[in-house]
Structures are given as structure tokens and as C-alpha cells.
Amino acid sequence: MTNARDAQESVGPQMFSVEANDAKGQLIDRTGFDPAVVQHISEVMAALGRLRDAERKLSQDSQQYMKLNETDMRALHFLMVCENQGAIATPSAIAAHLHISAASTTKLLDRLEAGGHIAKHAHPTDRRAYAVTVTSHTRESAMNSVGKQQARRFHAAARLSPEQRDTVIGFLDDMARELATDSEWT
């Protein structure tokens, strides 16, 4: 292999293969597994990799279109969901959702406000707090770009039978538990 492209073409299809990632069986004891089963599991891992790649590309494109970073986008999404559900979004709720400090939240909100993406309002019941909303321009822009792309997931799930959806839900929850690095799932 003479360059990165050659390496990508050679390794690309095998990036998620169980055999390619654990050639010596140090991570996964495959004793007793039919090689066809291991290959089929590798195909599942490859499909998850394609999904992650598609989500990463959509996220990058969305950030570039909106001229915002990932945390900004996550904050705007949270604010839009709060508004859709009639919940009052406060800086502390945003900080909790994003798992960031109060100081980082203040900087985030100041940046979003300066960019015309959010507005701060008096909280209707707490004089010490304020409510945060997305501006109509940013909401419309997000809905007509990122929102439309993300909504396509619905159609993929709708094409499944109820039993298939239950299987997918169980699989994804089980995968999340296996990947969890904290005790949230245990």
C-alpha cells in the first residue's frame, strides 16, 4: 500500500469485521460460534458503522449550514423540544441536559443570543430565573434543513413491523448497555 487511499480501499469494507478487529481472539471468545454467525454479526457491526457515518455527516453538514458547533446544535434542539412540549427552558435545565457547567452555559447562551438564535425572557413564575427560547428564524432554518433530514428516520422505522421494531429497540438498548461506561444500565 502506497498511500492512504490504498489503505482505505483495502481496509474499508473490513473495518467492523470481528476477525479484522480481534484477529487473535483476545477480546471475544468465538469458540463454539459458527463462522457464518460471526460473519453475520460483522455485517451488523458494519451496518452500525454506516449509520454512525451517516449521522456524523448529517451533524457536520448541519453545523456548517447553521454555522454552529455541536453543543450549540444540541442546545437548540433541546430548546425546540421544550417549546414543543410547553416546558420552560432555563439555563440550569440546559446545563443539565448538555452536562456542562453553569459558566459554560452562560458563554453558550451569550454566543447564541449574539448570533440571533435565542432570546432570553423573564421566567413566568421565578423572578430569579429567566426562560430561553429559540428565535423564529433559527427554528425555521433548523426545521427546513436538519429537521427534514432527521425526520427521514421515521420512514425507516415505519417500514418495520411492530415485532421488528421491538427487536430493533431491544437490540439498540442492549447495545447501549454493553457500551455504557458508567453504572447507568447496570
C-alpha positions in Angstrom: 0.0 0.0 0.0 1.5 3.2 -1.1 -0.9 5.8 0.2 -3.9 6.5 2.5 -6.4 5.8 -0.4 -4.9 2.3 -1.0 -5.2 1.6 2.7 -8.8 2.9 2.9 -9.8 0.8 -0.2 -8.2 -2.3 1.3 -9.4 -2.0 4.9 -12.6 0.0 4.4 -15.0 -2.9 4.0 -13.4 -4.8 6.8 -13.3 -2.0 9.4 -16.1 -3.6 11.5 -15.3 -7.2 10.9 -14.9 -9.2 14.1 -12.0 -11.1 12.7 -10.2 -7.9 11.5 -10.6 -6.2 14.8 -9.8 -9.2 17.0 -7.7 -11.5 14.9 -6.2 -13.3 17.9 -9.5 -13.7 19.8 -8.2 -11.6 22.7 -11.4 -9.6 23.0 -14.1 -12.0 22.0 -14.1 -15.7 22.6 -15.6 -17.1 19.5 -15.2 -20.7 20.5 -18.4 -22.6 19.6 -19.6 -19.9 17.2 -20.2 -20.9 13.6 -18.0 -18.7 11.3 -21.2 -17.8 9.4 -22.7 -16.4 12.6 -19.5 -14.4 13.3 -19.7 -13.1 9.7 -23.3 -12.1 10.1 -22.5 -10.3 13.4 -19.8 -8.5 11.5 -22.4 -7.3 9.0 -24.5 -5.9 11.8 -21.4 -4.1 13.1 -20.8 -2.7 9.6 -24.4 -1.5 9.4 -24.0 0.3 12.7 -20.8 1.9 11.3 -22.6 3.1 8.2 -25.4 4.6 10.5 -22.7 6.3 12.6 -21.0 7.7 9.5 -24.4 9.0 8.1 -25.2 10.6 11.4 -21.7 12.2 11.7 -22.0 13.5 8.1 -25.5 14.9 8.8 -24.3 16.5 12.0 -21.3 18.1 10.3 -23.4 19.4 7.4 -26.0 20.7 9.8 -23.4 22.5 11.9 -21.8 24.0 8.7 -25.2 25.1 7.4 -26.3 26.7 10.7 -22.7 28.0 11.4 -22.8 26.5 14.9 -20.9 23.8 16.8 -22.2 20.5 18.1 -23.0 21.8 21.6 -24.8 24.8 20.1 -26.9 22.5 17.9 -27.8 20.2 20.8 -28.8 23.2 22.9 -31.1 24.5 20.1 -32.6 21.0 19.7 -33.3 20.9 23.4 -34.9 24.3 23.4 -37.1 23.4 20.4 -38.3 20.2 22.1 -39.0 22.2 25.3 -41.1 24.7 23.4 -42.9 21.9 21.5 -43.8 20.3 24.9 -44.8 23.6 26.6 -41.8 23.3 29.0 -39.9 26.4 30.2 -36.2 26.1 29.3 -33.9 27.7 31.9 -30.1 27.9 31.8 -29.9 25.3 34.6 -32.1 22.9 32.5 -29.9 23.4 29.5 -26.7 22.8 31.6 -28.2 19.6 33.0 -29.2 18.4 29.5 -25.8 19.2 28.0 -23.8 18.1 31.0 -21.9 21.4 31.1 -21.1 23.8 33.8 -23.0 27.0 34.6 -20.2 29.1 33.3 -20.1 27.2 30.0 -23.8 27.5 29.7 -23.6 31.3 30.2 -21.0 31.5 27.4 -23.1 29.3 25.2 -26.3 31.3 25.7 -24.4 34.6 25.2 -23.0 33.3 22.0 -26.4 32.0 20.7 -28.1 35.3 21.7 -25.4 37.4 19.9 -25.9 35.2 16.8 -29.7 35.9 16.9 -30.5 32.2 17.6 -32.1 32.5 21.0 -34.0 35.1 23.2 -34.0 35.4 26.9 -37.2 36.3 28.7 -38.4 36.8 32.2 -39.4 33.5 33.8 -43.2 33.4 34.3 -43.0 32.1 37.9 -39.5 32.6 39.2 -38.2 36.1 39.4 -34.6 34.9 40.0 -34.5 32.9 36.7 -35.1 33.6 33.0 -36.5 31.5 30.2 -34.8 30.8 27.0 -36.4 30.3 23.6 -35.3 29.8 20.0 -35.9 32.7 17.6 -38.4 32.0 14.9 -35.7 32.5 12.2 -33.5 29.8 13.8 -36.4 27.5 14.4 -37.5 27.8 10.7 -33.9 27.3 9.5 -33.4 24.2 11.6 -36.7 22.7 10.7 -36.2 23.2 7.0 -32.7 21.7 7.0 -31.7 19.5 9.9 -35.2 18.7 10.9 -36.3 17.4 7.5 -33.2 15.2 7.2 -33.7 13.8 10.8 -37.4 13.2 10.1 -36.5 10.6 7.4 -35.6 8.2 10.2 -39.4 7.9 10.9 -39.9 6.3 7.5 -37.2 3.6 8.0 -38.9 2.7 11.3 -42.4 2.8 9.8 -41.4 0.2 7.2 -40.8 -2.3 10.0 -43.4 -4.5 11.5 -44.3 -3.9 15.2 -42.3 -7.1 16.0 -39.3 -5.9 14.1 -39.4 -2.5 15.8 -39.5 -4.3 19.2 -36.5 -6.3 18.1 -34.6 -3.2 17.0 -35.4 -1.4 20.2 -34.3 -4.3 22.3 -31.1 -4.7 20.3 -30.2 -1.0 20.5 -30.9 -0.8 24.2 -28.8 -3.9 24.8 -26.0 -2.5 22.7 -26.2 0.8 24.7 -26.0 -1.2 28.0 -22.9 -3.1 26.6 -21.2 0.1 25.7 -22.1 2.0 28.8 -19.0 3.2 30.7 -21.0 4.0 33.9 -23.5 2.2 36.0 -26.5 3.8 34.4 -27.6 0.5 32.7 -26.4 -2.0 35.4 
